[in-house]
């Protein structure tokens, strides 16, 4: 029993001695503790600056910062500000100690309480600084965020397009429909419409991912795969089309829901070769396809519901023309001619916008010349493109000025 009492008493005495020594250490080592904190703060400032350089570099390369990196920077900033304020107070205390008139009994009685408090707090903060430095261990600083569709500038809604847009969005919400077709002649506005579909699908969060890619008349499989990968925020290590297709297929299956828009199909596109999963492989994958030819969609690509994009009505033609050319075309002298020019575009958005941009801020005589050119156009053999579209593009080219005309002509 006596041995136990002696042992306990020994432990207690050791603890008390250590405690007293530690507390006295705060009194005698207060300058050292403040200096150590100052050094740790400088180390943390350097580490924080280095980390910020890494962050700035990856941001310039279009990457997004990992959350834990941003949180570390914020934590380091907060601590540095707090520690610097503390060190300013500590330095003032040390300066005051050098002046006898500011010390207790003209320096004969040092302020032990303040020394103790400052020393203890300095040591505590130095420990925090060391821990923050240790926590700067990141597996990676950034990641490649998926590219977002560039949103088109808002304009006055065209009723016919809004009706078609709403119908397409309704079809996207139908669980039994996974392939939707959008068709109409060249220049009628199919690409613009499916961009609006992508925007609305993103806004309403209908899909985890929405990717829009142009196929074009002569499909470049690697380009299509690359643009799909960009939209999904991934990078290929594979060089072959087959390897990239397998990687894309794997990546798309990882998304619970995904909308793929394939714009401007002219013939069959073998989805398997691209890497797009079939509805049987991925129930959450839906496709919106556009083409000038309805048969390409319904017969070749097996779309389940197709929507035709028609020419704009006369009132919509004028709205689009005015929105593009500006309010100046409403002056009494120019408006009748501008209305006729808009009519000559045959309700085709690409023709309306192209002509309105070319003639914007031009005088009445140029508008009259343009009207005559549009009325006297000759036919074109470009597949799927009306003469009106061709003549409007030709007119736009002819109204380019100076360097723009020269660069376009070569």
C-alpha positions as CSV (number, residue, x, y, z in Angstrom):
1,X,0.0,0.0,0.0
2,X,2.8,2.4,0.9
3,X,4.5,1.6,-2.4
4,X,1.4,2.6,-4.3
5,X,1.1,5.8,-2.4
6,X,4.7,6.6,-3.0
7,X,4.4,5.8,-6.7
8,X,1.3,8.1,-7.1
9,X,2.9,10.8,-5.1
10,X,6.0,10.6,-7.4
11,X,3.9,10.8,-10.5
12,X,2.0,13.8,-9.2
13,X,5.2,15.6,-8.2
14,X,6.7,15.0,-11.6
15,X,3.6,16.4,-13.3
16,X,3.6,19.4,-11.0
17,X,7.3,20.0,-11.6
18,X,6.8,19.8,-15.4
19,X,3.9,22.1,-15.2
20,X,5.8,24.7,-13.2
21,X,8.8,24.5,-15.5
22,X,6.6,24.9,-18.6
23,X,4.8,27.9,-17.1
24,X,8.1,29.5,-16.0
25,X,9.4,28.9,-19.5
26,X,6.6,31.1,-20.8
27,X,8.0,33.9,-18.6
28,X,11.7,33.5,-19.3
29,X,11.4,32.6,-23.0
30,X,8.8,35.1,-24.1
31,X,11.1,36.8,-26.6
32,X,12.1,33.5,-28.1
33,X,8.5,32.3,-28.5
34,X,7.5,35.6,-30.2
35,X,10.5,35.3,-32.5
36,X,9.7,31.6,-33.4
37,X,6.1,32.7,-34.2
38,X,7.4,35.4,-36.5
39,X,9.6,32.9,-38.3
40,X,6.7,30.4,-38.7
41,X,4.5,33.2,-40.1
42,X,7.1,34.1,-42.7
43,X,7.4,30.4,-43.7
44,X,3.6,30.2,-44.1
45,X,3.6,33.4,-46.1
46,X,6.1,32.0,-48.5
47,X,4.2,28.7,-48.8
48,X,1.0,30.5,-49.4
49,X,2.6,32.6,-52.1
50,X,4.0,29.5,-53.8
51,X,0.6,27.8,-53.7
52,X,-1.0,30.8,-55.1
53,X,1.4,30.8,-58.1
54,X,0.4,27.2,-58.8
55,X,-3.3,28.1,-58.6
56,X,-2.8,31.1,-60.9
57,X,-1.0,29.0,-63.5
58,X,-3.7,26.3,-63.7
59,X,-6.5,28.9,-63.8
60,X,-4.7,30.5,-66.8
61,X,-4.8,27.0,-68.4
62,X,-8.6,26.9,-68.0
63,X,-8.7,24.4,-65.0
64,X,-10.8,24.6,-61.9
65,X,-9.3,24.6,-58.4
66,X,-9.9,21.7,-56.0
67,X,-12.0,22.7,-53.0
68,X,-9.4,21.6,-50.4
69,X,-6.8,23.9,-52.1
70,X,-9.1,26.9,-51.9
71,X,-10.0,26.1,-48.3
72,X,-6.3,25.9,-47.4
73,X,-5.6,29.2,-49.0
74,X,-8.5,30.8,-47.1
75,X,-7.4,29.2,-43.8
76,X,-3.8,30.4,-44.3
77,X,-4.9,33.9,-45.1
78,X,-7.1,34.1,-42.0
79,X,-4.3,32.8,-39.8
80,X,-1.7,35.1,-41.3
81,X,-3.9,38.1,-40.7
82,X,-4.6,37.1,-37.1
83,X,-0.9,36.3,-36.4
84,X,0.3,39.6,-37.9
85,X,-2.0,41.6,-35.6
86,X,-0.8,39.6,-32.6
87,X,2.9,40.2,-33.6
88,X,2.2,43.9,-33.9
89,X,0.9,44.0,-30.4
90,X,3.8,41.9,-29.1
91,X,6.4,44.2,-30.8
92,X,4.8,47.2,-29.2
93,X,5.0,45.5,-25.8
94,X,8.7,44.7,-26.4
95,X,9.4,48.3,-27.4
96,X,7.6,49.6,-24.3
97,X,9.8,47.3,-22.1
98,X,12.8,49.2,-23.4
99,X,11.5,52.5,-22.1
100,X,11.6,52.6,-18.3
101,X,9.0,55.3,-18.0
102,X,6.4,52.9,-19.6
103,X,7.3,50.0,-17.4
104,X,6.2,49.2,-13.8
105,X,8.3,51.2,-11.3
106,X,10.5,52.5,-14.2
107,X,11.5,49.1,-15.3
108,X,12.3,47.7,-11.8
109,X,9.1,45.6,-11.9
110,X,8.5,43.9,-15.3
111,X,5.0,43.2,-16.4
112,X,5.1,39.4,-15.8
113,X,1.4,38.8,-16.5
114,X,1.7,40.4,-20.0
115,X,5.0,38.5,-20.7
116,X,3.3,35.2,-19.7
117,X,0.2,35.8,-21.8
118,X,2.1,36.9,-24.9
119,X,4.6,34.1,-24.6
120,X,1.9,31.4,-24.2
121,X,-0.2,32.8,-27.1
122,X,2.9,33.1,-29.3
123,X,3.8,29.4,-28.7
124,X,0.2,28.3,-29.3
125,X,0.0,30.2,-32.6
126,X,3.4,28.9,-33.8
127,X,2.0,25.4,-33.3
128,X,-1.0,26.4,-35.5
129,X,1.3,27.7,-38.2
130,X,3.3,24.5,-38.2
131,X,0.1,22.4,-38.6
132,X,-1.2,24.6,-41.5
133,X,2.1,24.1,-43.2
134,X,1.8,20.3,-42.7
135,X,-1.7,20.3,-44.1
136,X,-0.4,21.6,-47.4
137,X,-0.3,18.1,-48.9
138,X,-2.5,17.9,-52.0
139,X,-2.9,15.0,-54.4
140,X,-3.6,17.6,-57.1
141,X,-4.3,21.3,-57.2
142,X,-6.9,21.4,-60.0
143,X,-9.1,19.5,-62.4
144,X,-10.4,20.1,-66.0
145,X,-13.9,21.3,-65.7
146,X,-16.3,20.3,-68.5
147,X,-16.7,23.0,-71.1
148,X,-20.0,24.9,-71.0
149,X,-22.0,25.9,-74.0
150,X,-21.7,29.6,-74.8
151,X,-25.1,31.0,-74.3
152,X,-26.6,33.0,-77.1
153,X,-27.4,36.6,-76.5
154,X,-31.1,37.0,-75.4
155,X,-33.4,38.4,-78.1
156,X,-37.1,38.8,-78.6
157,X,-38.7,35.3,-78.6
158,X,-40.1,34.1,-82.0
159,X,-43.4,32.3,-81.4
160,X,-42.9,29.6,-84.0
161,X,-39.5,28.7,-82.6
162,X,-40.8,28.7,-79.0
163,X,-43.5,26.3,-79.9
164,X,-41.1,23.9,-81.5
165,X,-38.6,24.3,-78.6
166,X,-41.4,23.5,-76.1
167,X,-42.4,20.4,-78.1
168,X,-38.8,19.2,-78.1
169,X,-38.4,19.7,-74.4
170,X,-41.6,17.8,-73.7
171,X,-40.3,14.9,-75.8
172,X,-37.0,14.9,-73.8
173,X,-39.1,14.5,-70.7
174,X,-40.8,11.4,-72.1
175,X,-39.2,8.2,-70.7
176,X,-40.1,6.3,-73.8
177,X,-38.3,8.5,-76.2
178,X,-34.5,8.5,-76.4
179,X,-33.8,9.7,-80.0
180,X,-35.3,13.0,-81.3
181,X,-34.9,14.4,-84.8
182,X,-35.0,18.0,-85.9
183,X,-35.1,18.6,-89.6
184,X,-35.5,21.4,-92.1
185,X,-33.7,23.1,-95.0
186,X,-30.3,24.7,-94.7
187,X,-30.4,28.1,-93.0
188,X,-33.8,27.6,-91.4
189,X,-32.3,27.7,-87.8
190,X,-31.9,24.1,-86.7
191,X,-28.5,24.7,-85.1
192,X,-29.8,27.8,-83.2
193,X,-32.8,25.8,-82.0
194,X,-30.8,22.9,-80.6
195,X,-28.4,25.3,-78.9
196,X,-31.5,26.7,-77.1
197,X,-32.5,23.1,-76.3
198,X,-29.1,22.6,-74.7
199,X,-29.3,25.9,-72.7
200,X,-32.8,25.1,-71.4
201,X,-31.8,21.5,-70.5
202,X,-28.9,22.9,-68.5
203,X,-31.0,25.5,-66.8
204,X,-33.7,23.1,-65.8
205,X,-31.0,20.5,-64.8
206,X,-32.7,17.8,-66.8
207,X,-29.4,15.9,-67.4
208,X,-26.2,15.5,-65.5
209,X,-24.3,16.4,-68.7
210,X,-25.3,18.1,-72.0
211,X,-22.9,18.0,-75.0
212,X,-23.5,19.6,-78.4
213,X,-21.3,18.6,-81.4
214,X,-21.5,19.4,-85.1
215,X,-21.1,16.4,-87.4
216,X,-21.0,18.2,-90.8
217,X,-21.2,16.8,-94.4
218,X,-17.9,15.0,-94.2
219,X,-17.6,13.7,-90.6
220,X,-14.2,13.7,-89.0
221,X,-14.5,11.0,-86.4
222,X,-11.6,12.1,-84.3
223,X,-12.8,15.7,-84.2
224,X,-16.2,14.6,-83.1
225,X,-14.7,12.4,-80.4
226,X,-12.4,15.2,-79.3
227,X,-15.3,17.7,-79.0
228,X,-17.4,15.2,-77.1
229,X,-14.5,14.7,-74.7
230,X,-14.1,18.4,-74.3
231,X,-17.8,18.7,-73.3
232,X,-17.3,15.9,-70.8
233,X,-14.2,17.4,-69.3
234,X,-12.0,14.5,-70.2
235,X,-8.7,14.0,-72.1
236,X,-7.7,11.1,-74.3
237,X,-4.6,9.1,-73.7
238,X,-5.6,6.7,-76.6
239,X,-4.6,7.6,-80.1
240,X,-6.8,5.2,-82.2
241,X,-10.5,5.9,-83.0
242,X,-11.4,2.5,-81.4
243,X,-9.6,3.3,-78.2
244,X,-11.1,6.7,-78.0
245,X,-14.6,5.3,-78.7
246,X,-14.2,2.8,-75.8
247,X,-13.0,5.6,-73.5
248,X,-16.0,7.8,-74.5
249,X,-18.4,4.9,-74.0
250,X,-17.0,4.3,-70.5
251,X,-17.2,8.0,-69.6
252,X,-20.8,8.4,-70.8
253,X,-22.0,5.4,-69.0
254,X,-20.6,6.9,-65.8
255,X,-23.2,9.7,-66.1
256,X,-26.6,8.8,-64.8
257,X,-28.3,11.0,-67.4
258,X,-26.7,12.6,-70.4
259,X,-28.0,14.5,-73.5
260,X,-25.9,14.3,-76.7
261,X,-26.8,16.7,-79.5
262,X,-25.4,15.8,-82.9
263,X,-26.0,18.7,-85.3
264,X,-25.9,18.7,-89.1
265,X,-26.0,15.0,-90.1
266,X,-26.0,14.3,-93.8
267,X,-25.9,10.5,-93.7
268,X,-25.6,7.7,-91.2
269,X,-23.3,8.2,-88.3
270,X,-22.3,5.0,-86.6
271,X,-22.7,5.8,-83.0
272,X,-20.7,2.8,-81.8
273,X,-17.6,4.0,-83.8
274,X,-17.9,7.4,-82.1
275,X,-18.3,5.9,-78.6
276,X,-21.9,6.9,-77.9
277,X,-23.8,4.2,-76.1
278,X,-27.1,2.8,-77.4
279,X,-30.3,3.1,-75.4
280,X,-30.0,-0.6,-74.5
281,X,-26.5,0.1,-73.0
282,X,-27.5,3.3,-71.2
283,X,-31.1,4.1,-70.4
284,X,-30.2,7.6,-69.3
285,X,-28.6,8.6,-72.6
286,X,-30.8,10.6,-75.0
287,X,-29.9,11.9,-78.5
288,X,-31.1,15.0,-80.4
289,X,-30.1,14.8,-84.1
290,X,-30.5,17.5,-86.8
291,X,-30.4,17.1,-90.5
292,X,-31.7,18.7,-93.7
293,X,-33.1,15.4,-94.7
294,X,-35.9,13.8,-92.7
295,X,-35.1,10.3,-94.1
296,X,-31.6,10.5,-92.6
297,X,-33.2,10.9,-89.2
298,X,-36.2,8.6,-89.2
299,X,-35.0,5.8,-91.6
300,X,-31.3,5.8,-91.0
301,X,-30.8,7.0,-87.5
302,X,-34.0,5.6,-86.1
303,X,-35.4,8.7,-84.4
304,X,-38.6,8.1,-82.6
305,X,-40.0,11.6,-82.9
306,X,-39.1,14.2,-85.5
307,X,-39.8,18.0,-85.5
308,X,-39.7,20.1,-88.6
309,X,-38.3,23.6,-88.4
310,X,-40.3,25.8,-90.8
311,X,-39.6,29.2,-92.3
312,X,-40.3,32.2,-90.1
313,X,-43.6,34.0,-90.5
314,X,-43.6,37.5,-92.0
315,X,-43.9,39.3,-88.7
316,X,-41.2,37.1,-87.2
317,X,-39.0,37.9,-90.1
318,X,-39.3,41.6,-89.4
319,X,-38.7,41.2,-85.7
320,X,-35.4,39.3,-86.3
321,X,-34.3,41.7,-89.0
322,X,-35.0,44.7,-86.7
323,X,-33.2,43.1,-83.7
324,X,-30.2,42.5,-85.9
325,X,-29.9,45.7,-87.8
326,X,-31.0,48.0,-84.9
327,X,-33.7,50.6,-84.5
328,X,-32.3,52.8,-87.3
329,X,-34.2,50.8,-89.9
330,X,-37.4,52.1,-88.5
331,X,-36.9,55.6,-89.8
332,X,-39.7,56.6,-92.3
333,X,-37.4,56.7,-95.3
334,X,-35.6,53.4,-94.7
335,X,-38.3,51.2,-93.2
336,X,-40.3,50.3,-96.3
337,X,-37.1,49.2,-98.1
338,X,-35.9,47.3,-95.0
339,X,-39.3,45.5,-94.9
340,X,-38.9,44.5,-98.6
341,X,-35.3,43.3,-98.0
342,X,-36.5,41.2,-95.1
343,X,-39.2,39.6,-97.2
344,X,-36.7,38.7,-99.9
345,X,-34.9,36.5,-97.3
346,X,-37.9,34.1,-97.5
347,X,-38.2,33.6,-93.7
348,X,-34.8,32.0,-93.4
349,X,-33.0,33.1,-90.2
350,X,-29.5,32.7,-91.6
351,X,-30.4,34.9,-94.6
352,X,-32.2,37.5,-92.5
353,X,-29.4,37.8,-90.0
354,X,-26.6,37.8,-92.6
355,X,-28.2,40.6,-94.7
356,X,-29.2,42.7,-91.6
357,X,-25.7,42.5,-90.3
358,X,-24.2,43.5,-93.6
359,X,-26.5,46.5,-94.1
360,X,-26.5,47.7,-90.5
361,X,-25.9,51.5,-90.3
362,X,-25.8,51.7,-94.1
363,X,-27.6,54.5,-96.0
364,X,-30.8,54.2,-97.9
365,X,-29.1,53.9,-101.3
366,X,-27.1,50.8,-100.2
367,X,-30.3,49.2,-98.9
368,X,-31.9,49.9,-102.3
369,X,-29.0,48.3,-104.1
370,X,-29.2,45.3,-101.8
371,X,-32.9,44.9,-102.5
372,X,-32.3,44.8,-106.2
373,X,-29.5,42.2,-105.8
374,X,-31.7,40.0,-103.7
375,X,-34.6,40.2,-106.3
376,X,-32.3,39.3,-109.2
377,X,-30.5,36.4,-107.7
378,X,-29.7,33.3,-109.8
379,X,-30.1,29.8,-108.7
380,X,-27.5,27.8,-106.8
381,X,-26.6,24.1,-106.9
382,X,-25.6,23.9,-103.2
383,X,-27.3,20.9,-101.7
384,X,-30.1,21.7,-99.3
385,X,-29.6,25.5,-99.6
386,X,-32.1,27.8,-101.1
387,X,-31.1,30.5,-103.6
388,X,-32.2,33.1,-101.0
389,X,-29.5,31.9,-98.5
390,X,-26.8,31.8,-101.1
391,X,-27.6,35.3,-102.4
392,X,-27.7,36.7,-98.9
393,X,-24.3,35.3,-98.1
394,X,-23.0,36.7,-101.4
395,X,-24.5,40.1,-100.6
396,X,-22.9,40.1,-97.1
397,X,-19.5,39.3,-98.7
398,X,-19.8,42.2,-101.1
399,X,-20.6,44.7,-98.3
400,X,-17.5,43.8,-96.3
401,X,-15.2,46.8,-96.1
402,X,-11.4,47.3,-96.3
403,X,-9.3,44.7,-94.6
404,X,-12.3,42.5,-93.9
405,X,-13.1,42.3,-97.6
406,X,-9.5,41.5,-98.5
407,X,-9.0,38.8,-95.8
408,X,-12.4,37.2,-96.6
409,X,-11.6,37.2,-100.4
410,X,-8.3,35.3,-99.9
